[in-house]
């Protein structure tokens, strides 16, 4: 009878490696999301900084030429 219960009960498996794989997939997903955001918003952010740099340079430069790169 004891042998019957042992076969009916699910055996315990070692799942230590599964959590490491799950964390790895989570980190890879977050990294992919960051890369996607940088590519999507990168141009907008660059343009905002360029506009700000040109405005500040024109305010302090008597000739009106911007020195931003």
PDB file of N, CA, C and O in Angstrom:
ATOM      1  N   UNK A   1       0.820  -1.185   0.000  1.00  0.00           N
ATOM      2  CA  UNK A   1       0.000   0.000   0.000  1.00  0.00           C
ATOM      3  C   UNK A   1       0.869   1.256   0.000  1.00  0.00           C
ATOM      4  O   UNK A   1       0.548   2.225  -0.688  1.00  0.00           O
ATOM      5  N   UNK A   2       1.951   1.252   0.753  1.00  0.00           N
ATOM      6  CA  UNK A   2       2.862   2.386   0.787  1.00  0.00           C
ATOM      7  C   UNK A   2       3.470   2.639  -0.592  1.00  0.00           C
ATOM      8  O   UNK A   2       3.636   3.789  -0.998  1.00  0.00           O
ATOM      9  N   UNK A   3       3.791   1.599  -1.287  1.00  0.00           N
ATOM     10  CA  UNK A   3       4.340   1.741  -2.640  1.00  0.00           C
ATOM     11  C   UNK A   3       3.318   2.376  -3.583  1.00  0.00           C
ATOM     12  O   UNK A   3       3.689   3.131  -4.481  1.00  0.00           O
ATOM     13  N   UNK A   4       2.052   2.078  -3.385  1.00  0.00           N
ATOM     14  CA  UNK A   4       0.980   2.667  -4.198  1.00  0.00           C
ATOM     15  C   UNK A   4       0.933   4.178  -4.001  1.00  0.00           C
ATOM     16  O   UNK A   4       0.816   4.925  -4.973  1.00  0.00           O
ATOM     17  N   UNK A   5       1.025   4.637  -2.743  1.00  0.00           N
ATOM     18  CA  UNK A   5       0.999   6.069  -2.471  1.00  0.00           C
ATOM     19  C   UNK A   5       2.244   6.778  -3.025  1.00  0.00           C
ATOM     20  O   UNK A   5       2.160   7.918  -3.480  1.00  0.00           O
ATOM     21  N   UNK A   6       3.365   6.115  -2.985  1.00  0.00           N
ATOM     22  CA  UNK A   6       4.587   6.708  -3.541  1.00  0.00           C
ATOM     23  C   UNK A   6       4.470   6.911  -5.050  1.00  0.00           C
ATOM     24  O   UNK A   6       4.960   7.906  -5.585  1.00  0.00           O
ATOM     25  N   UNK A   7       3.832   5.982  -5.726  1.00  0.00           N
ATOM     26  CA  UNK A   7       3.677   6.135  -7.163  1.00  0.00           C
ATOM     27  C   UNK A   7       2.609   7.157  -7.511  1.00  0.00           C
ATOM     28  O   UNK A   7       2.677   7.766  -8.579  1.00  0.00           O
ATOM     29  N   UNK A   8       1.629   7.362  -6.648  1.00  0.00           N
ATOM     30  CA  UNK A   8       0.554   8.308  -6.912  1.00  0.00           C
ATOM     31  C   UNK A   8       0.966   9.752  -6.607  1.00  0.00           C
ATOM     32  O   UNK A   8       0.500  10.678  -7.271  1.00  0.00           O
ATOM     33  N   UNK A   9       1.805   9.944  -5.644  1.00  0.00           N
ATOM     34  CA  UNK A   9       2.247  11.282  -5.264  1.00  0.00           C
ATOM     35  C   UNK A   9       3.288  11.775  -6.280  1.00  0.00           C
ATOM     36  O   UNK A   9       4.154  11.013  -6.709  1.00  0.00           O
ATOM     37  N   UNK A  10       3.194  13.048  -6.657  1.00  0.00           N
ATOM     38  CA  UNK A  10       4.198  13.556  -7.592  1.00  0.00           C
ATOM     39  C   UNK A  10       5.572  13.586  -6.923  1.00  0.00           C
ATOM     40  O   UNK A  10       5.718  14.005  -5.775  1.00  0.00           O
ATOM     41  N   UNK A  11       6.542  13.142  -7.655  1.00  0.00           N
ATOM     42  CA  UNK A  11       7.892  13.135  -7.088  1.00  0.00           C
ATOM     43  C   UNK A  11       8.436  14.550  -7.061  1.00  0.00           C
ATOM     44  O   UNK A  11       8.128  15.365  -7.932  1.00  0.00           O
ATOM     45  N   UNK A  12       9.234  14.829  -6.069  1.00  0.00           N
ATOM     46  CA  UNK A  12       9.833  16.153  -5.945  1.00  0.00           C
ATOM     47  C   UNK A  12      11.012  16.235  -6.905  1.00  0.00           C
ATOM     48  O   UNK A  12      11.868  15.351  -6.956  1.00  0.00           O
ATOM     49  N   UNK A  13      11.027  17.328  -7.664  1.00  0.00           N
ATOM     50  CA  UNK A  13      12.105  17.537  -8.617  1.00  0.00           C
ATOM     51  C   UNK A  13      12.957  18.702  -8.152  1.00  0.00           C
ATOM     52  O   UNK A  13      12.489  19.614  -7.469  1.00  0.00           O
ATOM     53  N   UNK A  14      14.190  18.645  -8.532  1.00  0.00           N
ATOM     54  CA  UNK A  14      15.094  19.740  -8.218  1.00  0.00           C
ATOM     55  C   UNK A  14      14.899  20.815  -9.280  1.00  0.00           C
ATOM     56  O   UNK A  14      15.224  20.594 -10.446  1.00  0.00           O
ATOM     57  N   UNK A  15      14.373  21.977  -8.894  1.00  0.00           N
ATOM     58  CA  UNK A  15      14.092  23.055  -9.839  1.00  0.00           C
ATOM     59  C   UNK A  15      14.952  24.280  -9.566  1.00  0.00           C
ATOM     60  O   UNK A  15      14.534  25.402  -9.855  1.00  0.00           O
ATOM     61  N   UNK A  16      16.132  24.088  -9.021  1.00  0.00           N
ATOM     62  CA  UNK A  16      17.019  25.221  -8.740  1.00  0.00           C
ATOM     63  C   UNK A  16      17.475  25.901 -10.020  1.00  0.00           C
ATOM     64  O   UNK A  16      17.557  27.128 -10.075  1.00  0.00           O
ATOM     65  N   UNK A  17      17.768  25.133 -11.032  1.00  0.00           N
ATOM     66  CA  UNK A  17      18.222  25.697 -12.297  1.00  0.00           C
ATOM     67  C   UNK A  17      17.144  26.463 -13.020  1.00  0.00           C
ATOM     68  O   UNK A  17      17.446  27.389 -13.773  1.00  0.00           O
ATOM     69  N   UNK A  18      15.897  26.104 -12.811  1.00  0.00           N
ATOM     70  CA  UNK A  18      14.802  26.771 -13.503  1.00  0.00           C
ATOM     71  C   UNK A  18      14.705  28.233 -13.084  1.00  0.00           C
ATOM     72  O   UNK A  18      14.420  29.093 -13.918  1.00  0.00           O
ATOM     73  N   UNK A  19      14.934  28.526 -11.829  1.00  0.00           N
ATOM     74  CA  UNK A  19      14.838  29.918 -11.394  1.00  0.00           C
ATOM     75  C   UNK A  19      15.962  30.764 -11.998  1.00  0.00           C
ATOM     76  O   UNK A  19      15.754  31.939 -12.298  1.00  0.00           O
ATOM     77  N   UNK A  20      17.133  30.186 -12.177  1.00  0.00           N
ATOM     78  CA  UNK A  20      18.239  30.921 -12.798  1.00  0.00           C
ATOM     79  C   UNK A  20      17.909  31.242 -14.256  1.00  0.00           C
ATOM     80  O   UNK A  20      18.209  32.333 -14.741  1.00  0.00           O
ATOM     81  N   UNK A  21      17.296  30.292 -14.945  1.00  0.00           N
ATOM     82  CA  UNK A  21      16.909  30.527 -16.336  1.00  0.00           C
ATOM     83  C   UNK A  21      15.839  31.608 -16.409  1.00  0.00           C
ATOM     84  O   UNK A  21      15.881  32.461 -17.295  1.00  0.00           O
ATOM     85  N   UNK A  22      14.897  31.580 -15.503  1.00  0.00           N
ATOM     86  CA  UNK A  22      13.838  32.587 -15.485  1.00  0.00           C
ATOM     87  C   UNK A  22      14.406  33.977 -15.228  1.00  0.00           C
ATOM     88  O   UNK A  22      13.984  34.939 -15.870  1.00  0.00           O
ATOM     89  N   UNK A  23      15.352  34.101 -14.304  1.00  0.00           N
ATOM     90  CA  UNK A  23      15.979  35.392 -14.044  1.00  0.00           C
ATOM     91  C   UNK A  23      16.761  35.863 -15.269  1.00  0.00           C
ATOM     92  O   UNK A  23      16.742  37.050 -15.597  1.00  0.00           O
ATOM     93  N   UNK A  24      17.433  34.961 -15.932  1.00  0.00           N
ATOM     94  CA  UNK A  24      18.170  35.308 -17.142  1.00  0.00           C
ATOM     95  C   UNK A  24      17.252  35.830 -18.236  1.00  0.00           C
ATOM     96  O   UNK A  24      17.577  36.813 -18.903  1.00  0.00           O
ATOM     97  N   UNK A  25      16.112  35.182 -18.426  1.00  0.00           N
ATOM     98  CA  UNK A  25      15.145  35.640 -19.420  1.00  0.00           C
ATOM     99  C   UNK A  25      14.564  36.990 -19.044  1.00  0.00           C
ATOM    100  O   UNK A  25      14.327  37.827 -19.915  1.00  0.00           O
ATOM    101  N   UNK A  26      14.333  37.210 -17.763  1.00  0.00           N
ATOM    102  CA  UNK A  26      13.818  38.489 -17.296  1.00  0.00           C
ATOM    103  C   UNK A  26      14.815  39.614 -17.563  1.00  0.00           C
ATOM    104  O   UNK A  26      14.430  40.686 -18.029  1.00  0.00           O
ATOM    105  N   UNK A  27      16.071  39.380 -17.275  1.00  0.00           N
ATOM    106  CA  UNK A  27      17.109  40.379 -17.520  1.00  0.00           C
ATOM    107  C   UNK A  27      17.257  40.648 -19.018  1.00  0.00           C
ATOM    108  O   UNK A  27      17.423  41.797 -19.428  1.00  0.00           O
ATOM    109  N   UNK A  28      17.200  39.599 -19.831  1.00  0.00           N
ATOM    110  CA  UNK A  28      17.295  39.777 -21.280  1.00  0.00           C
ATOM    111  C   UNK A  28      16.114  40.596 -21.806  1.00  0.00           C
ATOM    112  O   UNK A  28      16.284  41.429 -22.696  1.00  0.00           O
ATOM    113  N   UNK A  29      14.933  40.363 -21.265  1.00  0.00           N
ATOM    114  CA  UNK A  29      13.759  41.128 -21.680  1.00  0.00           C
ATOM    115  C   UNK A  29      13.871  42.592 -21.311  1.00  0.00           C
ATOM    116  O   UNK A  29      13.517  43.461 -22.107  1.00  0.00           O
ATOM    117  N   UNK A  30      14.357  42.877 -20.116  1.00  0.00           N
ATOM    118  CA  UNK A  30      14.536  44.260 -19.675  1.00  0.00           C
ATOM    119  C   UNK A  30      15.584  44.954 -20.544  1.00  0.00           C
ATOM    120  O   UNK A  30      15.402  46.109 -20.931  1.00  0.00           O
ATOM    121  N   UNK A  31      16.675  44.261 -20.852  1.00  0.00           N
ATOM    122  CA  UNK A  31      17.713  44.844 -21.696  1.00  0.00           C
ATOM    123  C   UNK A  31      17.173  45.152 -23.092  1.00  0.00           C
ATOM    124  O   UNK A  31      17.478  46.203 -23.656  1.00  0.00           O
ATOM    125  N   UNK A  32      16.377  44.249 -23.649  1.00  0.00           N
ATOM    126  CA  UNK A  32      15.788  44.477 -24.971  1.00  0.00           C
ATOM    127  C   UNK A  32      14.841  45.677 -24.939  1.00  0.00           C
ATOM    128  O   UNK A  32      14.790  46.455 -25.892  1.00  0.00           O
ATOM    129  N   UNK A  33      14.105  45.825 -23.862  1.00  0.00           N
ATOM    130  CA  UNK A  33      13.198  46.966 -23.729  1.00  0.00           C
ATOM    131  C   UNK A  33      13.973  48.286 -23.655  1.00  0.00           C
ATOM    132  O   UNK A  33      13.568  49.274 -24.269  1.00  0.00           O
ATOM    133  N   UNK A  34      15.064  48.310 -22.924  1.00  0.00           N
ATOM    134  CA  UNK A  34      15.886  49.519 -22.820  1.00  0.00           C
ATOM    135  C   UNK A  34      16.465  49.882 -24.187  1.00  0.00           C
ATOM    136  O   UNK A  34      16.467  51.053 -24.567  1.00  0.00           O
ATOM    137  N   UNK A  35      16.954  48.892 -24.923  1.00  0.00           N
ATOM    138  CA  UNK A  35      17.509  49.148 -26.258  1.00  0.00           C
ATOM    139  C   UNK A  35      16.433  49.701 -27.181  1.00  0.00           C
ATOM    140  O   UNK A  35      16.687  50.640 -27.936  1.00  0.00           O
ATOM    141  N   UNK A  36      15.239  49.132 -27.131  1.00  0.00           N
ATOM    142  CA  UNK A  36      14.143  49.610 -27.976  1.00  0.00           C
ATOM    143  C   UNK A  36      13.771  51.048 -27.639  1.00  0.00           C
ATOM    144  O   UNK A  36      13.536  51.852 -28.541  1.00  0.00           O
ATOM    145  N   UNK A  37      13.714  51.379 -26.364  1.00  0.00           N
ATOM    146  CA  UNK A  37      13.372  52.744 -25.949  1.00  0.00           C
ATOM    147  C   UNK A  37      14.437  53.735 -26.411  1.00  0.00           C
ATOM    148  O   UNK A  37      14.109  54.833 -26.863  1.00  0.00           O
ATOM    149  N   UNK A  38      15.693  53.359 -26.301  1.00  0.00           N
ATOM    150  CA  UNK A  38      16.773  54.249 -26.733  1.00  0.00           C
ATOM    151  C   UNK A  38      16.682  54.499 -28.231  1.00  0.00           C
ATOM    152  O   UNK A  38      16.872  55.632 -28.674  1.00  0.00           O
ATOM    153  N   UNK A  39      16.397  53.467 -29.023  1.00  0.00           N
ATOM    154  CA  UNK A  39      16.281  53.664 -30.465  1.00  0.00           C
ATOM    155  C   UNK A  39      15.062  54.491 -30.830  1.00  0.00           C
ATOM    156  O   UNK A  39      15.125  55.304 -31.753  1.00  0.00           O
ATOM    157  N   UNK A  40      13.962  54.303 -30.130  1.00  0.00           N
ATOM    158  CA  UNK A  40      12.742  55.037 -30.452  1.00  0.00           C
ATOM    159  C   UNK A  40      12.838  56.491 -30.021  1.00  0.00           C
ATOM    160  O   UNK A  40      12.478  57.387 -30.785  1.00  0.00           O
ATOM    161  N   UNK A  41      13.315  56.735 -28.818  1.00  0.00           N
ATOM    162  CA  UNK A  41      13.337  58.097 -28.276  1.00  0.00           C
ATOM    163  C   UNK A  41      14.676  58.803 -28.435  1.00  0.00           C
ATOM    164  O   UNK A  41      14.794  59.974 -28.076  1.00  0.00           O
ATOM    165  N   UNK A  42      15.682  58.127 -28.960  1.00  0.00           N
ATOM    166  CA  UNK A  42      17.014  58.708 -29.057  1.00  0.00           C
ATOM    167  C   UNK A  42      17.060  59.969 -29.885  1.00  0.00           C
ATOM    168  O   UNK A  42      17.690  60.947 -29.484  1.00  0.00           O
ATOM    169  N   UNK A  43      16.404  59.969 -31.031  1.00  0.00           N
ATOM    170  CA  UNK A  43      16.401  61.149 -31.894  1.00  0.00           C
ATOM    171  C   UNK A  43      15.695  62.320 -31.259  1.00  0.00           C
ATOM    172  O   UNK A  43      16.145  63.459 -31.384  1.00  0.00           O
ATOM    173  N   UNK A  44      14.596  62.061 -30.581  1.00  0.00           N
ATOM    174  CA  UNK A  44      13.837  63.124 -29.921  1.00  0.00           C
ATOM    175  C   UNK A  44      14.666  63.765 -28.813  1.00  0.00           C
ATOM    176  O   UNK A  44      14.694  64.988 -28.674  1.00  0.00           O
ATOM    177  N   UNK A  45      15.324  62.947 -28.044  1.00  0.00           N
ATOM    178  CA  UNK A  45      16.147  63.462 -26.943  1.00  0.00           C
ATOM    179  C   UNK A  45      17.345  64.236 -27.494  1.00  0.00           C
ATOM    180  O   UNK A  45      17.689  65.296 -26.972  1.00  0.00           O
ATOM    181  N   UNK A  46      17.981  63.714 -28.545  1.00  0.00           N
ATOM    182  CA  UNK A  46      19.115  64.407 -29.154  1.00  0.00           C
ATOM    183  C   UNK A  46      18.696  65.774 -29.684  1.00  0.00           C
ATOM    184  O   UNK A  46      19.399  66.765 -29.484  1.00  0.00           O
ATOM    185  N   UNK A  47      17.555  65.826 -30.359  1.00  0.00           N
ATOM    186  CA  UNK A  47      17.067  67.105 -30.884  1.00  0.00           C
ATOM    187  C   UNK A  47      16.779  68.103 -29.768  1.00  0.00           C
ATOM    188  O   UNK A  47      17.056  69.294 -29.915  1.00  0.00           O
ATOM    189  N   UNK A  48      16.232  67.633 -28.664  1.00  0.00           N
ATOM    190  CA  UNK A  48      15.948  68.524 -27.539  1.00  0.00           C
ATOM    191  C   UNK A  48      17.241  69.091 -26.965  1.00  0.00           C
ATOM    192  O   UNK A  48      17.305  70.280 -26.652  1.00  0.00           O
ATOM    193  N   UNK A  49      18.268  68.261 -26.824  1.00  0.00           N
ATOM    194  CA  UNK A  49      19.542  68.751 -26.318  1.00  0.00           C
ATOM    195  C   UNK A  49      20.207  69.691 -27.310  1.00  0.00           C
ATOM    196  O   UNK A  49      20.805  70.687 -26.904  1.00  0.00           O
ATOM    197  N   UNK A  50      20.117  69.395 -28.608  1.00  0.00           N
ATOM    198  CA  UNK A  50      20.704  70.283 -29.612  1.00  0.00           C
ATOM    199  C   UNK A  50      20.032  71.652 -29.578  1.00  0.00           C
ATOM    200  O   UNK A  50      20.714  72.676 -29.630  1.00  0.00           O
ATOM    201  N   UNK A  51      18.714  71.680 -29.492  1.00  0.00           N
ATOM    202  CA  UNK A  51      17.989  72.955 -29.436  1.00  0.00           C
ATOM    203  C   UNK A  51      18.387  73.757 -28.200  1.00  0.00           C
ATOM    204  O   UNK A  51      18.584  74.970 -28.269  1.00  0.00           O
ATOM    205  N   UNK A  52      18.502  73.065 -27.073  1.00  0.00           N
ATOM    206  CA  UNK A  52      18.888  73.740 -25.835  1.00  0.00           C
ATOM    207  C   UNK A  52      20.307  74.280 -25.935  1.00  0.00           C
ATOM    208  O   UNK A  52      20.583  75.400 -25.505  1.00  0.00           O
ATOM    209  N   UNK A  53      21.194  73.491 -26.497  1.00  0.00           N
ATOM    210  CA  UNK A  53      22.587  73.911 -26.641  1.00  0.00           C
ATOM    211  C   UNK A  53      22.697  75.123 -27.558  1.00  0.00           C
ATOM    212  O   UNK A  53      23.441  76.058 -27.263  1.00  0.00           O
ATOM    213  N   UNK A  54      21.965  75.112 -28.662  1.00  0.00           N
ATOM    214  CA  UNK A  54      22.004  76.243 -29.584  1.00  0.00           C
ATOM    215  C   UNK A  54      21.430  77.498 -28.945  1.00  0.00           C
ATOM    216  O   UNK A  54      21.943  78.596 -29.161  1.00  0.00           O
ATOM    217  N   UNK A  55      20.375  77.344 -28.165  1.00  0.00           N
ATOM    218  CA  UNK A  55      19.779  78.503 -27.492  1.00  0.00           C
ATOM    219  C   UNK A  55      20.748  79.099 -26.486  1.00  0.00           C
ATOM    220  O   UNK A  55      20.910  80.318 -26.425  1.00  0.00           O
ATOM    221  N   UNK A  56      21.384  78.263 -25.709  1.00  0.00           N
ATOM    222  CA  UNK A  56      22.338  78.749 -24.712  1.00  0.00           C
ATOM    223  C   UNK A  56      23.537  79.385 -25.409  1.00  0.00           C
ATOM    224  O   UNK A  56      24.015  80.428 -24.962  1.00  0.00           O
ATOM    225  N   UNK A  57      24.031  78.793 -26.479  1.00  0.00           N
ATOM    226  CA  UNK A  57      25.181  79.342 -27.193  1.00  0.00           C
ATOM    227  C   UNK A  57      24.839  80.685 -27.820  1.00  0.00           C
ATOM    228  O   UNK A  57      25.663  81.599 -27.795  1.00  0.00           O
ATOM    229  N   UNK A  58      23.653  80.823 -28.376  1.00  0.00           N
ATOM    230  CA  UNK A  58      23.254  82.089 -28.998  1.00  0.00           C
ATOM    231  C   UNK A  58      23.065  83.183 -27.955  1.00  0.00           C
ATOM    232  O   UNK A  58      23.268  84.360 -28.255  1.00  0.00           O
ATOM    233  N   UNK A  59      22.691  82.824 -26.768  1.00  0.00           N
ATOM    234  CA  UNK A  59      22.516  83.821 -25.706  1.00  0.00           C
ATOM    235  C   UNK A  59      23.862  84.403 -25.269  1.00  0.00           C
ATOM    236  O   UNK A  59      23.960  85.591 -24.960  1.00  0.00           O
ATOM    237  N   UNK A  60      24.896  83.560 -25.244  1.00  0.00           N
ATOM    238  CA  UNK A  60      26.183  84.017 -24.734  1.00  0.00           C
ATOM    239  C   UNK A  60      27.157  84.401 -25.809  1.00  0.00           C
ATOM    240  O   UNK A  60      28.239  84.897 -25.494  1.00  0.00           O
ATOM    241  N   UNK A  61      26.827  84.194 -27.071  1.00  0.00           N
ATOM    242  CA  UNK A  61      27.750  84.455 -28.156  1.00  0.00           C
ATOM    243  C   UNK A  61      27.276  85.704 -28.909  1.00  0.00           C
ATOM    244  O   UNK A  61      26.144  85.746 -29.392  1.00  0.00           O
ATOM    245  N   UNK A  62      28.129  86.708 -29.006  1.00  0.00           N
ATOM    246  CA  UNK A  62      27.734  87.983 -29.628  1.00  0.00           C
ATOM    247  C   UNK A  62      27.517  87.837 -31.120  1.00  0.00           C
ATOM    248  O   UNK A  62      26.681  88.539 -31.689  1.00  0.00           O
ATOM    249  N   UNK A  63      28.256  86.932 -31.777  1.00  0.00           N
ATOM    250  CA  UNK A  63      28.130  86.795 -33.219  1.00  0.00           C
ATOM    251  C   UNK A  63      26.909  85.984 -33.617  1.00  0.00           C
ATOM    252  O   UNK A  63      26.497  86.028 -34.776  1.00  0.00           O
ATOM    253  N   UNK A  64      26.324  85.249 -32.692  1.00  0.00           N
ATOM    254  CA  UNK A  64      25.116  84.481 -32.978  1.00  0.00           C
ATOM    255  C   UNK A  64      25.374  83.120 -33.585  1.00  0.00           C
ATOM    256  O   UNK A  64      24.432  82.429 -33.972  1.00  0.00           O
ATOM    257  N   UNK A  65      26.636  82.717 -33.676  1.00  0.00           N
ATOM    258  CA  UNK A  65      26.917  81.384 -34.216  1.00  0.00           C
ATOM    259  C   UNK A  65      26.956  80.382 -33.072  1.00  0.00           C
ATOM    260  O   UNK A  65      27.517  80.656 -32.011  1.00  0.00           O
ATOM    261  N   UNK A  66      26.369  79.245 -33.292  1.00  0.00           N
ATOM    262  CA  UNK A  66      26.334  78.204 -32.273  1.00  0.00           C
ATOM    263  C   UNK A  66      27.614  77.383 -32.313  1.00  0.00           C
ATOM    264  O   UNK A  66      28.141  77.091 -33.386  1.00  0.00           O
ATOM    265  N   UNK A  67      28.104  77.018 -31.150  1.00  0.00           N
ATOM    266  CA  UNK A  67      29.325  76.220 -31.072  1.00  0.00           C
ATOM    267  C   UNK A  67      29.018  74.789 -30.629  1.00  0.00           C
ATOM    268  O   UNK A  67      29.908  74.092 -30.141  1.00  0.00           O
ATOM    269  N   UNK A  68      27.797  74.353 -30.787  1.00  0.00           N
ATOM    270  CA  UNK A  68      27.423  72.995 -30.381  1.00  0.00           C
ATOM    271  C   UNK A  68      27.847  71.996 -31.444  1.00  0.00           C
ATOM    272  O   UNK A  68      27.889  72.314 -32.632  1.00  0.00           O
ATOM    273  N   UNK A  69      28.153  70.813 -31.012  1.00  0.00           N
ATOM    274  CA  UNK A  69      28.519  69.783 -31.975  1.00  0.00           C
ATOM    275  C   UNK A  69      27.436  68.744 -32.074  1.00  0.00           C
ATOM    276  O   UNK A  69      27.565  67.789 -32.840  1.00  0.00           O
TER     277      UNK A  69
END
